[in-house]
Amino acid sequence: MLCLEVLDKRQSIHALTTLTRLAKRKPESVDKLRAALQCDLPGLAPAALTVARETGDPIGSVLADLLKQAGEIPVELLSLADELPDKSIALQELAYVL
């Protein structure tokens, strides 16, 4: 399993950007992106939001799906709603969840 919890924010952004670009080219790779985020969702969510703003989907929709599956959104992630741009197609699903 791919786990990014030992990386700092810059390294996490780089790794998640790489996985997002891979998943864009090869949709069957979305599972790798999902597994990486699941490993430390509260810790990686801010980096994932940065990647979603800069690179676009599928990371935004994967993050939204994982938050939906979690049921209750962790308190530390509620502040992400304030960081969402007003008009963003890539992040509209995440905005709805938060």
C-alpha positions, 0 to 999 in steps of 0.5 A, a space after each residue: 500500500 502506498 502511504 504518504 504520511 511520512 512526507 512533509 507538505 511539499 513532498 505530499 503535494 508533489 506525490 499527490 500531483 504525480 498520482 493525479 496526473 497518472 490517474 488522468 492518463 490511466 483511470 485504472 490508477 485512481 485506486 492508487 490515488 485513493 489508497 494514498 489519501 486513505 492512509 492519512 486523510 486528515 493529514 493529506 487533505 490540505 495538500 490534496 486541496 492544493 493539488 485539486 486547485 492546481 491540477 484538477 480532477 480526479 483528486 477533488 472527486 476522490 477526496 469528496 468520495 472519501 469524505 462521504 464514506 467517512 460519514 462524519 467529517 473530521 473537525 480538522 477538515 471543516 476549515 477546508 471549506 473556507 479555502 475552496 474557491 467560489 467557482 471551481 468545477 474541479 472542487 464543486 463536489 468537495 464543496 458540496 460535501 463540506 
